[in-house]
Amino acid sequence: MKSPLTTLCYIEKDDAYLMLHRIKKENDINKDKWIGIGGHFEAGESPEECLLREVKEETGLILQSYRFRGLVTFVTLQGIAEYMCLFSSDEFSGELAECDEGELVWVKKEQIKELNLWEGDHIFLKLLEERESFFTLKLVYDEDRLAEAVVDGNRILK
């Protein structure tokens, strides 16, 4: 069983984010979506250890610095929860490698909203751009539809 704890990182370069177009895995909840880089914790990992491992595995890059930006709680109407540690980074080394989960593409920040994203991703991407401070975000999904969003304890969508 996969851990309910995950990391996600938005790696920045030249006013673009490195995005992963999830098109290669079968039975993928993120199939055909564009997401940042990350994945599930392995036993005993800290958020930082998971972040560094997942970025290296999925991209070949080694993060030189990063910031823990927020904690995102995903909930389904059936009560299943996943907790995502959201990071950003603009300092890395290494060469971009092929990813077995999809296609890696540098996408200009102003073009991100045109991609096939989860509805809630638009909210935390906006928070990453507008806020320097740490935030919490709860996203409740009814299948693929965002049913509720709460930022720092304040409901913004119901």
DSSP file with accessible surface (Angstrom, degrees, kcal/mol):
  #  RESIDUE AA STRUCTURE BP1 BP2  ACC     N-H-->O    O-->H-N    N-H-->O    O-->H-N    TCO  KAPPA ALPHA  PHI   PSI    X-CA   Y-CA   Z-CA
    1    1 A M              0   0  235      0, 0.0     2,-0.1     0, 0.0     0, 0.0   0.000 360.0 360.0 360.0 135.1    0.0    0.0    0.0
    2    2 A K        -     0   0  132      1,-0.1    40,-0.1     2,-0.0    39,-0.0  -0.441 360.0-103.2 -74.0 148.4    1.3    3.4   -0.9
    3    3 A S        -     0   0   32     38,-0.5    -1,-0.1     2,-0.1    38,-0.1  -0.376  17.2-135.0 -66.2 144.2    1.9    6.0    1.8
    4    4 A P  S    S+     0   0   65      0, 0.0    79,-3.2     0, 0.0     2,-0.4   0.414  85.3  89.4 -79.6   5.9   -0.7    8.8    2.1
    5    5 A L  E     +a   83   0A  72     77,-0.2    36,-2.5    36,-0.1     2,-0.3  -0.889  55.4 164.4-106.4 131.8    2.2   11.2    2.3
    6    6 A T  E     -aB  84  40A   6     77,-2.7    79,-2.9    -2,-0.4     2,-0.3  -0.897  26.2-139.7-137.5 167.1    3.7   12.7   -0.8
    7    7 A T  E     -aB  85  39A   2     32,-2.2    32,-0.9    -2,-0.3     2,-0.3  -0.912  12.7-172.2-122.3 156.3    5.9   15.5   -2.0
    8    8 A L  E     -aB  86  38A  14     77,-2.2    79,-3.1    -2,-0.3     2,-0.4  -0.973   5.4-167.7-146.8 135.2    5.5   17.8   -5.0
    9    9 A C  E     -aB  87  37A   0     28,-2.6    28,-2.5    -2,-0.3     2,-0.7  -0.987  15.9-152.8-129.2 135.7    8.1   20.3   -6.3
   10   10 A Y  E     -a   88   0A   0     77,-2.0    79,-1.9    -2,-0.4     2,-0.5  -0.933  19.8-158.5-104.2 108.1    7.8   23.1   -8.8
   11   11 A I  E     -a   89   0A   0     -2,-0.7     7,-2.3     7,-0.5     2,-0.3  -0.789  11.0-152.6 -90.6 127.9   11.3   23.5  -10.2
   12   12 A E  E     +G   17   0B  41     77,-3.2     2,-0.3    -2,-0.5     5,-0.2  -0.817  25.2 156.7-109.8 142.9   11.9   27.0  -11.8
   13   13 A K  E >  S-G   16   0B  89      3,-2.2     3,-1.1    -2,-0.3    78,-0.0  -0.890  72.4  -8.5-159.1 130.1   14.2   28.2  -14.6
   14   14 A D  T 3  S-     0   0  123     -2,-0.3     3,-0.1     1,-0.3    -2,-0.0   0.885 128.1 -53.1  51.2  47.3   13.8   31.2  -16.8
   15   15 A D  T 3  S+     0   0   91      1,-0.2    94,-2.4    93,-0.1    95,-0.3   0.792 119.3 107.5  59.5  31.5   10.3   32.1  -15.6
   16   16 A A  E <   -GH  13 108B   5     -3,-1.1    -3,-2.2    92,-0.3     2,-0.4  -0.947  61.5-136.2-133.7 154.7    9.2   28.5  -16.4
   17   17 A Y  E     -GH  12 107B   4     90,-2.6    90,-2.8    -2,-0.3     2,-0.7  -0.896  24.3-118.8-107.2 144.3    8.3   25.4  -14.3
   18   18 A L  E     - H   0 106B   0     -7,-2.3    -7,-0.5    -2,-0.4     2,-0.3  -0.735  42.1-169.7 -78.9 115.3    9.4   21.9  -15.1
   19   19 A M  E     - H   0 105B   0     86,-3.1    86,-2.6    -2,-0.7     2,-0.6  -0.850  18.7-142.2-113.2 147.7    6.1   20.1  -15.7
   20   20 A L  E     -IH  35 104B   0     15,-3.4    15,-2.3    -2,-0.3     2,-0.8  -0.940   7.2-153.6-110.6 116.4    5.5   16.4  -16.0
   21   21 A H  E     -IH  34 103B  37     82,-3.0    82,-1.9    -2,-0.6     2,-1.4  -0.832  19.4-140.3 -89.4 108.7    2.8   15.4  -18.6
   22   22 A R        +     0   0   16     11,-2.7    10,-3.5    -2,-0.8    11,-0.3  -0.541  56.9 125.7 -78.6  92.8    1.6   12.1  -17.2
   23   23 A I        +     0   0   61     -2,-1.4    79,-0.2    78,-0.4    -1,-0.2   0.412  57.1  61.8-127.8   0.2    1.1   10.0  -20.3
   24   24 A K  S    S+     0   0   86     77,-1.3     2,-0.3    -3,-0.2    78,-0.2   0.735  79.5  82.2-106.2 -26.3    3.1    6.8  -19.8
   25   25 A K    >   -     0   0   65     76,-0.7     3,-0.5     1,-0.0     2,-0.2  -0.640  68.9-132.3 -88.6 140.5    1.8    4.9  -16.7
   26   26 A E  T 3  S+     0   0  149     -2,-0.3    -2,-0.1     1,-0.2    -1,-0.0  -0.531  89.2  16.9 -80.7 154.4   -1.3    2.6  -16.9
   27   27 A N  T 3  S+     0   0  168      1,-0.2     2,-0.6    -2,-0.2    -1,-0.2   0.900  87.6 162.7  50.6  46.5   -4.0    3.0  -14.2
   28   28 A D    X   -     0   0   19     -3,-0.5     3,-2.1     1,-0.1    -1,-0.2  -0.865  40.2-152.6-102.2 120.8   -2.6    6.5  -13.3
   29   29 A I  T 3  S+     0   0  136     -2,-0.6    -1,-0.1     1,-0.3    -2,-0.1   0.801 102.9  49.4 -60.0 -25.3   -4.9    8.8  -11.3
   30   30 A N  T >  S+     0   0   33      3,-0.1     3,-2.6    -3,-0.1    -8,-0.3   0.243  80.9 154.1 -97.1  14.3   -3.0   11.6  -13.0
   31   31 A K  T <  S-     0   0   84     -3,-2.1    -8,-0.2     1,-0.3     3,-0.1  -0.147  74.5  -0.2 -51.7 129.3   -3.3   10.2  -16.5
   32   32 A D  T 3  S+     0   0   81    -10,-3.5    -1,-0.3     1,-0.2    84,-0.2   0.414 106.7 121.1  70.0   1.1   -3.1   13.0  -19.1
   33   33 A K    <   -     0   0   29     -3,-2.6   -11,-2.7   -11,-0.3     2,-0.5  -0.551  62.0-128.7 -88.4 159.6   -2.7   15.7  -16.4
   34   34 A W  E     +I   21   0B  35     82,-2.3    84,-0.4   -13,-0.2     2,-0.3  -0.939  39.8 161.0-105.1 128.1    0.3   18.1  -16.1
   35   35 A I  E     -I   20   0B  15    -15,-2.3   -15,-3.4    -2,-0.5     3,-0.1  -0.881  38.1-100.3-138.7 171.1    1.8   18.1  -12.6
   36   36 A G        -     0   0    0     -2,-0.3     2,-0.4   -17,-0.2   -26,-0.2  -0.001  55.8 -75.9 -76.3-166.0    5.0   19.1  -10.8
   37   37 A I  E    S+B    9   0A   0    -28,-2.5   -28,-2.6   -19,-0.2     2,-0.3  -0.808  79.1  81.7-102.3 130.2    7.7   16.6   -9.8
   38   38 A G  E     -B    8   0A   8     -2,-0.4     2,-0.3   -30,-0.2   -30,-0.2  -0.993  37.0-171.6 168.6-168.4    7.2   14.3   -6.8
   39   39 A G  E     -B    7   0A  16    -32,-0.9   -32,-2.2    -2,-0.3     2,-0.1  -0.984  40.3 -33.2 173.3-168.5    5.8   11.2   -5.4
   40   40 A H  E     -B    6   0A  50     -2,-0.3   -34,-0.3   -34,-0.2     2,-0.1  -0.441  56.8-108.9 -79.5 144.3    5.0    9.0   -2.4
   41   41 A F        -     0   0   24    -36,-2.5   -38,-0.5    -2,-0.1     2,-0.3  -0.357  27.4-138.8 -62.4 146.6    7.2    8.8    0.7
   42   42 A E    >   -     0   0  106      4,-0.2     3,-2.2     1,-0.1     8,-0.1  -0.695  46.9 -65.6 -99.4 162.0    9.1    5.5    1.3
   43   43 A A  T 3  S+     0   0  109     -2,-0.3    -1,-0.1     1,-0.3     0, 0.0  -0.188 120.6   5.9 -52.0 129.0    9.4    4.0    4.8
   44   44 A G  T 3  S+     0   0   83      1,-0.2    -1,-0.3    -3,-0.1     2,-0.2   0.415  94.3 139.1  81.9  -1.0   11.3    6.2    7.2
   45   45 A E    <   -     0   0   37     -3,-2.2    -1,-0.2     4,-0.1    -4,-0.1  -0.524  45.0-140.4 -80.0 145.7   11.8    9.2    4.8
   46   46 A S     >  -     0   0   37     -2,-0.2     4,-2.5     1,-0.1     5,-0.2  -0.491  35.8-101.0 -85.7 166.3   11.5   12.8    5.8
   47   47 A P  H  > S+     0   0   34      0, 0.0     4,-2.7     0, 0.0     5,-0.2   0.921 125.0  49.7 -55.1 -41.9    9.7   15.2    3.4
   48   48 A E  H  > S+     0   0   68      2,-0.2     4,-2.6     1,-0.2     5,-0.2   0.900 109.9  49.4 -66.6 -40.5   13.2   16.5    2.3
   49   49 A E  H  > S+     0   0  107      2,-0.2     4,-2.3     1,-0.2     5,-0.2   0.917 113.0  47.2 -64.7 -42.4   14.5   13.0    1.7
   50   50 A C  H  X S+     0   0    0     -4,-2.5     4,-3.0     2,-0.2     5,-0.3   0.936 112.2  51.0 -62.9 -46.1   11.4   12.1   -0.3
   51   51 A L  H  X S+     0   0    0     -4,-2.7     4,-2.6    -5,-0.2     5,-0.3   0.951 112.1  44.9 -55.3 -53.7   11.7   15.3   -2.3
   52   52 A L  H  X S+     0   0   67     -4,-2.6     4,-2.1     1,-0.2    -1,-0.2   0.902 115.8  47.1 -62.8 -41.5   15.3   14.8   -3.2
   53   53 A R  H  X S+     0   0   39     -4,-2.3     4,-3.0    -5,-0.2     5,-0.2   0.948 113.7  46.9 -64.3 -49.1   14.9   11.2   -4.1
   54   54 A E  H  X S+     0   0   16     -4,-3.0     4,-2.8     2,-0.2     5,-0.3   0.912 112.0  49.8 -63.3 -42.6   11.8   11.7   -6.3
   55   55 A V  H  X>S+     0   0    0     -4,-2.6     4,-2.3    -5,-0.3     5,-0.7   0.943 114.0  45.8 -61.2 -45.2   13.3   14.7   -8.2
   56   56 A K  H  X5S+     0   0  106     -4,-2.1     4,-1.7    -5,-0.3    -2,-0.2   0.937 115.6  46.4 -63.0 -45.5   16.4   12.7   -8.9
   57   57 A E  H  <5S+     0   0  113     -4,-3.0    -2,-0.2     1,-0.2    -1,-0.2   0.898 120.6  37.0 -64.5 -41.9   14.4    9.6  -10.0
   58   58 A E  H  <5S+     0   0    5     -4,-2.8    -1,-0.2    -5,-0.2    -2,-0.2   0.757 135.7  14.6 -85.1 -25.9   12.0   11.5  -12.2
   59   59 A T  H  <5S-     0   0    0     -4,-2.3    38,-3.2    -5,-0.3    -3,-0.2   0.608  85.8-124.2-123.9 -20.8   14.2   14.1  -13.7
   60   60 A G  S  <<S+     0   0   13     -4,-1.7    35,-0.3    -5,-0.7    -4,-0.2   0.351  71.3 127.7  84.4  -6.6   17.9   13.2  -13.2
   61   61 A L        -     0   0    3     -6,-0.7     2,-0.5    33,-0.2    -1,-0.3  -0.524  52.8-144.8 -86.0 153.2   18.3   16.6  -11.5
   62   62 A I  E     -C   93   0A  80     31,-2.6    31,-2.4    -2,-0.2     2,-0.3  -0.977  19.3-131.8-116.9 118.2   19.8   17.2   -8.0
   63   63 A L  E     -C   92   0A  12     -2,-0.5    29,-0.3    29,-0.2     3,-0.1  -0.549  19.0-173.1 -71.3 130.9   18.3   20.1   -6.1
   64   64 A Q  E    S+     0   0A  99     27,-2.7     2,-0.3     1,-0.4    28,-0.2   0.697  74.8   1.8 -93.5 -28.3   20.9   22.4   -4.6
   65   65 A S  E     +C   91   0A  42     26,-1.5    26,-0.6     2,-0.0    -1,-0.4  -0.973  67.5 170.5-153.3 158.7   18.3   24.4   -2.6
   66   66 A Y  E     -     0   0A  83     -2,-0.3     2,-0.4    23,-0.2    23,-0.2  -0.973  21.6-134.7-162.7 161.4   14.5   24.3   -2.1
   67   67 A R  E     -C   88   0A 101     21,-2.6    21,-1.9    -2,-0.3     2,-0.8  -0.996  17.1-131.8-129.3 134.5   11.8   25.8    0.1
   68   68 A F  E     +C   87   0A  77     -2,-0.4    19,-0.2    19,-0.2     3,-0.1  -0.751  35.3 172.3 -80.5 110.5    8.9   24.0    1.9
   69   69 A R  E     -     0   0A   9     17,-2.8    66,-1.5    -2,-0.8     2,-0.3   0.763  47.6 -18.3 -98.8 -32.1    6.0   26.2    0.7
   70   70 A G  E     -Cd  86 135A   0     16,-1.6    16,-3.1    64,-0.2     2,-0.5  -0.995  47.0-118.8-168.9 165.5    2.9   24.5    1.9
   71   71 A L  E     -Cd  85 136A  61     64,-2.0    66,-2.3    -2,-0.3     2,-0.5  -0.986  29.6-164.8-117.0 120.2    1.0   21.5    3.1
   72   72 A V  E     -Cd  84 137A   0     12,-2.9    12,-3.4    -2,-0.5     2,-0.6  -0.929   4.1-159.2-111.1 126.6   -1.9   20.4    0.9
   73   73 A T  E     -Cd  83 138A  31     64,-3.1    66,-3.3    -2,-0.5     2,-0.5  -0.935   5.9-162.7-105.4 119.5   -4.5   18.0    2.1
   74   74 A F  E     -Cd  82 139A  39      8,-3.2     8,-2.3    -2,-0.6     2,-0.4  -0.906  12.5-179.9-100.7 131.5   -6.4   16.1   -0.6
   75   75 A V  E     -Cd  81 140A  27     64,-2.7    66,-3.1    -2,-0.5     2,-0.2  -0.993  16.4-150.4-132.7 138.7   -9.7   14.5    0.5
   76   76 A T  E >   - d   0 141A  45      4,-1.9     3,-2.3    -2,-0.4    66,-0.2  -0.637  35.5-108.6 -96.3 163.9  -12.3   12.5   -1.4
   77   77 A L  T 3  S+     0   0   97     64,-1.2    65,-0.1     1,-0.3    -1,-0.1   0.731 120.9  64.2 -64.4 -17.7  -16.0   12.5   -0.5
   78   78 A Q  T 3  S-     0   0  131      2,-0.1    -1,-0.3     1,-0.0    64,-0.1   0.455 121.6-109.1 -82.9  -1.0  -15.4    8.9    0.7
   79   79 A G    <   +     0   0   54     -3,-2.3     2,-0.4     1,-0.3    -2,-0.1   0.525  68.5 146.4  89.4   6.1  -13.0   10.4    3.3
   80   80 A I        -     0   0  117      1,-0.0    -4,-1.9     2,-0.0     2,-0.4  -0.622  30.5-162.9 -78.2 129.8   -9.7    9.1    1.8
   81   81 A A  E     - C   0  75A  29     -2,-0.4     2,-0.3    -6,-0.2    -6,-0.2  -0.893  18.2-174.8-120.1 147.2   -7.0   11.6    2.5
   82   82 A E  E     - C   0  74A  65     -8,-2.3    -8,-3.2    -2,-0.4     2,-0.5  -0.991  15.1-148.2-133.8 141.2   -3.5   12.3    1.1
   83   83 A Y  E     -aC   5  73A  95    -79,-3.2   -77,-2.7    -2,-0.3     2,-0.5  -0.951  12.4-164.8-116.9 124.3   -1.1   14.9    2.5
   84   84 A M  E     -aC   6  72A  10    -12,-3.4   -12,-2.9    -2,-0.5     2,-0.7  -0.941  14.0-147.7-117.1 125.1    1.3   16.6    0.1
   85   85 A C  E     -aC   7  71A  13    -79,-2.9   -77,-2.2    -2,-0.5     2,-0.5  -0.814  23.8-150.1 -87.6 116.5    4.4   18.6    1.1
   86   86 A L  E     +aC   8  70A   0    -16,-3.1   -17,-2.8    -2,-0.7   -16,-1.6  -0.809  20.8 174.2 -99.4 125.4    4.7   21.3   -1.5
   87   87 A F  E     -aC   9  68A   1    -79,-3.1   -77,-2.0    -2,-0.5     2,-0.3  -0.828  17.5-157.2-122.6 161.5    8.2   22.6   -2.4
   88   88 A S  E     -aC  10  67A   8    -21,-1.9   -21,-2.6    -2,-0.3     2,-0.3  -0.962  11.9-178.1-133.8 155.6    9.7   25.0   -4.9
   89   89 A S  E     +a   11   0A   3    -79,-1.9   -77,-3.2    -2,-0.3   -23,-0.2  -0.989  22.0 174.0-151.5 142.9   13.3   25.1   -6.1
   90   90 A D  E     +     0   0A 108     -2,-0.3     2,-0.4   -79,-0.2   -24,-0.1   0.167  69.7  72.7-132.6  16.6   15.3   27.4   -8.5
   91   91 A E  E     + C   0  65A 105    -26,-0.6   -27,-2.7   -78,-0.0   -26,-1.5  -0.961  58.2 135.1-136.9 116.5   18.7   25.9   -7.9
   92   92 A F  E     - C   0  63A  53     -2,-0.4     2,-0.3   -29,-0.3   -29,-0.2  -0.959  31.8-148.4-152.2 165.9   19.7   22.5   -9.3
   93   93 A S  E     + C   0  62A  48    -31,-2.4   -31,-2.6    -2,-0.3     2,-0.1  -0.868  49.2  57.6-133.9 170.3   22.5   20.7  -11.1
   94   94 A G  S    S-     0   0   46     -2,-0.3     2,-0.4   -33,-0.2   -33,-0.2  -0.339  80.0 -67.8 100.8 175.6   22.6   17.8  -13.5
   95   95 A E        -     0   0  168    -35,-0.3     2,-0.2    -2,-0.1    -2,-0.1  -0.882  49.8-105.4-108.7 138.3   21.2   17.0  -16.9
   96   96 A L        -     0   0   68     -2,-0.4     2,-0.2   -36,-0.1   -36,-0.2  -0.414  41.8-161.3 -63.4 128.1   17.5   16.4  -17.5
   97   97 A A        -     0   0   48    -38,-3.2     2,-0.2    -2,-0.2     7,-0.1  -0.667  27.2 -87.6-107.6 165.7   16.8   12.7  -18.0
   98   98 A E        -     0   0  171     -2,-0.2     2,-0.4     5,-0.1     5,-0.1  -0.493  41.8-138.1 -71.7 142.5   13.9   10.9  -19.6
   99   99 A C  B >   -J  102   0C   3      3,-0.5     3,-0.7    -2,-0.2   -41,-0.1  -0.878   7.7-149.7-107.1 135.4   11.1   10.1  -17.2
  100  100 A D  T 3  S+     0   0  127     -2,-0.4    -1,-0.1     1,-0.2     3,-0.1   0.492  96.2  57.3 -81.2  -0.5    9.2    6.7  -17.2
  101  101 A E  T 3  S-     0   0   31      1,-0.3   -77,-1.3   -43,-0.2   -76,-0.7   0.553 121.2 -55.1-102.3 -13.5    6.0    8.4  -15.9
  102  102 A G  B <  S-J   99   0C   1     -3,-0.7    -3,-0.5   -80,-0.2     2,-0.5  -0.991  73.7 -41.5 166.7-165.3    5.6   11.0  -18.7
  103  103 A E  E     -H   21   0B  99    -82,-1.9   -82,-3.0    -2,-0.3     2,-0.5  -0.804  43.5-143.1 -98.9 129.4    7.1   13.8  -20.7
  104  104 A L  E     +H   20   0B  28     -2,-0.5     2,-0.4   -84,-0.2   -84,-0.2  -0.804  27.8 171.7 -92.0 128.0    9.1   16.5  -18.9
  105  105 A V  E     -H   19   0B  42    -86,-2.6   -86,-3.1    -2,-0.5     2,-0.7  -0.999  35.6-129.8-140.6 134.0    8.6   20.0  -20.4
  106  106 A W  E     -H   18   0B  69     -2,-0.4     2,-0.5   -88,-0.2   -88,-0.2  -0.762  34.9-169.8 -79.3 119.0    9.7   23.5  -19.3
  107  107 A V  E     -H   17   0B  10    -90,-2.8   -90,-2.6    -2,-0.7     5,-0.1  -0.958  24.9-116.0-118.2 126.3    6.5   25.5  -19.4
  108  108 A K  E >>  -H   16   0B  82     -2,-0.5     3,-1.8   -92,-0.3     4,-0.7  -0.313  27.4-122.2 -56.9 139.3    6.4   29.3  -19.1
  109  109 A K  G >4 S+     0   0   37    -94,-2.4     3,-1.1     1,-0.3     4,-0.5   0.868 111.1  56.9 -56.2 -37.8    4.5   30.3  -16.0
  110  110 A E  G 34 S+     0   0  100    -95,-0.3    -1,-0.3     1,-0.2     3,-0.1   0.691 107.6  49.8 -70.8 -12.4    1.9   32.4  -18.0
  111  111 A Q  G X4 S+     0   0   91     -3,-1.8     3,-1.5     1,-0.1     4,-0.4   0.552  84.7  89.2 -99.1  -8.3    1.1   29.3  -20.1
  112  112 A I  G X< S+     0   0   10     -3,-1.1     3,-2.2    -4,-0.7    -2,-0.1   0.890  79.5  60.9 -58.0 -41.7    0.5   26.9  -17.1
  113  113 A K  G 3  S+     0   0  140     -4,-0.5    -1,-0.3     1,-0.3     4,-0.2   0.703  96.8  61.7 -63.8 -16.0   -3.2   27.7  -16.8
  114  114 A E  G <  S+     0   0  147     -3,-1.5    -1,-0.3     2,-0.1    -2,-0.2   0.607  89.4  92.0 -83.2 -11.8   -3.7   26.5  -20.4
  115  115 A L  S <  S-     0   0   38     -3,-2.2     2,-1.4    -4,-0.4   -82,-0.1  -0.344  94.4 -96.0 -81.4 164.1   -2.6   22.9  -19.5
  116  116 A N        +     0   0   77    -84,-0.2   -82,-2.3    -2,-0.1     2,-0.3  -0.661  64.8 160.1 -80.5  91.6   -4.8   20.1  -18.3
  117  117 A L        -     0   0   12     -2,-1.4     2,-0.1   -84,-0.2   -82,-0.1  -0.769  48.9 -96.7-109.0 159.9   -4.4   20.5  -14.6
  118  118 A W    >>  -     0   0   26    -84,-0.4     4,-0.9    -2,-0.3     3,-0.8  -0.488  41.7-116.4 -64.7 146.9   -6.4   19.4  -11.6
  119  119 A E  H >> S+     0   0   91     25,-0.4     3,-0.9     1,-0.3     4,-0.7   0.901 114.3  52.7 -55.2 -43.9   -8.7   22.2  -10.5
  120  120 A G  H >> S+     0   0    0      1,-0.2     4,-1.9     2,-0.2     3,-0.5   0.779  94.8  69.9 -66.7 -24.7   -6.9   22.6   -7.1
  121  121 A D  H <> S+     0   0    6     -3,-0.8     4,-2.6     1,-0.2     5,-0.3   0.866  92.1  59.5 -61.6 -34.3   -3.5   22.9   -8.7
  122  122 A H  H <X S+     0   0   78     -4,-0.9     4,-1.8    -3,-0.9    -1,-0.2   0.888 104.7  51.3 -59.9 -36.5   -4.5   26.3  -10.0
  123  123 A I  H <X S+     0   0   33     -4,-0.7     4,-2.2    -3,-0.5    -2,-0.2   0.955 113.3  40.8 -68.4 -50.5   -5.0   27.4   -6.4
  124  124 A F  H  X S+     0   0    1     -4,-1.9     4,-2.4     1,-0.2    -2,-0.2   0.859 112.4  55.3 -74.2 -26.0   -1.7   26.3   -5.1
  125  125 A L  H  X S+     0   0   14     -4,-2.6     4,-1.6    -5,-0.2    -1,-0.2   0.921 109.2  48.6 -65.9 -38.7    0.2   27.5   -8.1
  126  126 A K  H  X S+     0   0  124     -4,-1.8     4,-2.4    -5,-0.3     5,-0.2   0.918 110.7  50.8 -65.0 -42.0   -1.4   30.9   -7.6
  127  127 A L  H  X S+     0   0   19     -4,-2.2     4,-2.3     1,-0.2    -2,-0.2   0.899 106.7  54.7 -62.6 -39.0   -0.4   30.8   -3.9
  128  128 A L  H  < S+     0   0    6     -4,-2.4    -1,-0.2     1,-0.2    -2,-0.2   0.884 114.0  41.7 -60.5 -38.5    3.2   29.9   -4.9
  129  129 A E  H  < S+     0   0   95     -4,-1.6    -2,-0.2    -5,-0.2    -1,-0.2   0.851 122.5  36.9 -77.3 -35.4    3.4   33.0   -7.0
  130  130 A E  H  < S+     0   0  127     -4,-2.4     2,-0.4    -5,-0.1    -2,-0.2   0.686 109.9  58.3 -95.1 -21.1    1.6   35.4   -4.7
  131  131 A R     <  -     0   0   59     -4,-2.3     4,-0.1    -5,-0.2    -1,-0.1  -0.917  41.3-175.4-121.6 141.4    2.8   34.4   -1.2
  132  132 A E        +     0   0  139     -2,-0.4    -1,-0.1     2,-0.1     2,-0.1   0.692  69.9  85.7 -92.9 -27.0    6.2   34.1    0.4
  133  133 A S  S    S-     0   0   69      1,-0.1    -2,-0.1   -63,-0.0     2,-0.0  -0.366  90.0 -96.4 -80.4 156.1    4.7   32.6    3.6
  134  134 A F        -     0   0  100     -2,-0.1     2,-0.3   -64,-0.1   -64,-0.2  -0.349  47.2-169.9 -63.3 143.5    3.9   29.0    4.3
  135  135 A F  E     -d   70   0A   1    -66,-1.5   -64,-2.0    -4,-0.1     2,-0.4  -0.938  20.2-140.6-136.0 159.6    0.3   28.0    3.7
  136  136 A T  E     -d   71   0A  59     -2,-0.3    16,-2.6   -66,-0.2     2,-0.4  -0.941  19.8-174.0-115.2 146.4   -2.1   25.1    4.2
  137  137 A L  E     -dE  72 151A   2    -66,-2.3   -64,-3.1    -2,-0.4     2,-0.5  -0.990  10.4-162.5-142.5 127.3   -4.6   24.1    1.6
  138  138 A K  E     -dE  73 150A  88     12,-2.7    12,-2.2    -2,-0.4     2,-0.5  -0.967   9.5-171.6-110.9 127.6   -7.4   21.5    1.9
  139  139 A L  E     -dE  74 149A   0    -66,-3.3   -64,-2.7    -2,-0.5     2,-0.5  -0.981   4.8-163.6-121.4 120.8   -8.9   20.3   -1.4
  140  140 A V  E     -dE  75 148A  11      8,-2.7     7,-3.2    -2,-0.5     8,-1.6  -0.925  11.8-162.8-106.9 124.4  -12.0   18.1   -1.4
  141  141 A Y  E     -dE  76 146A  17    -66,-3.1   -64,-1.2    -2,-0.5     2,-0.7  -0.877  21.1-160.3-111.6 140.1  -12.7   16.3   -4.6
  142  142 A D  E >  S- E   0 145A  56      3,-3.0     3,-2.2    -2,-0.4     2,-0.3  -0.943  79.0 -57.4-110.1  96.5  -15.9   14.6   -5.9
  143  143 A E  T 3  S-     0   0  147     -2,-0.7   -66,-0.0     1,-0.3    -2,-0.0  -0.474 121.6 -19.1  60.2-120.1  -14.3   12.3   -8.5
  144  144 A D  T 3  S+     0   0  105     -2,-0.3     2,-0.4    -3,-0.1   -25,-0.4   0.456 120.5  95.6 -92.5  -2.7  -12.5   14.9  -10.8
  145  145 A R  E <  S-E  142   0A 130     -3,-2.2    -3,-3.0   -27,-0.1     2,-0.6  -0.764  76.4-126.7 -97.0 131.6  -14.5   17.9   -9.6
  146  146 A L  E     +E  141   0A   8     -2,-0.4    -5,-0.2    -5,-0.2     3,-0.1  -0.641  30.8 174.9 -74.7 118.5  -13.2   20.2   -6.9
  147  147 A A  E     +     0   0A  18     -7,-3.2     2,-0.3    -2,-0.6    -6,-0.2   0.721  62.3   8.4 -98.1 -27.1  -16.0   20.4   -4.3
  148  148 A E  E     -E  140   0A  21     -8,-1.6    -8,-2.7    10,-0.2     2,-0.4  -0.987  54.1-169.6-156.6 144.8  -14.3   22.5   -1.6
  149  149 A A  E     -EF 139 157A   0      8,-2.0     7,-2.9    -2,-0.3     8,-1.7  -0.995   5.3-176.1-138.9 133.5  -11.1   24.5   -1.1
  150  150 A V  E     -EF 138 155A  22    -12,-2.2   -12,-2.7    -2,-0.4     2,-0.5  -0.989   6.3-164.2-132.6 120.5   -9.9   25.9    2.2
  151  151 A V  E >  S-EF 137 154A  17      3,-2.6     3,-2.6    -2,-0.4   -14,-0.2  -0.930  76.9 -19.2-108.6 124.8   -6.7   28.1    2.5
  152  152 A D  T 3  S-     0   0   62    -16,-2.6    -1,-0.2    -2,-0.5   -15,-0.1   0.855 130.4 -49.9  48.7  40.3   -5.2   28.6    6.0
  153  153 A G  T 3  S+     0   0   61      1,-0.2     2,-0.6    -3,-0.2    -1,-0.3   0.416 116.4 114.2  83.0   0.3   -8.5   27.5    7.5
  154  154 A N  E <   -F  151   0A 112     -3,-2.6    -3,-2.6     2,-0.0     2,-0.2  -0.906  66.3-128.6-111.1 120.3  -10.6   29.9    5.4
  155  155 A R  E     +F  150   0A 147     -2,-0.6    -5,-0.3    -5,-0.3     3,-0.1  -0.453  31.8 168.8 -67.0 127.7  -13.1   28.4    2.9
  156  156 A I  E     +     0   0A  99     -7,-2.9     2,-0.3     1,-0.3    -6,-0.2   0.501  69.2  29.2-114.1 -11.9  -12.6   29.9   -0.5
  157  157 A L  E      F  149   0A  67     -8,-1.7    -8,-2.0     0, 0.0    -1,-0.3  -0.958 360.0 360.0-150.1 130.2  -14.8   27.4   -2.5
  158  158 A K              0   0  172     -2,-0.3   -10,-0.2   -10,-0.2   -11,-0.0  -0.989 360.0 360.0-148.9 360.0  -17.8   25.4   -1.4
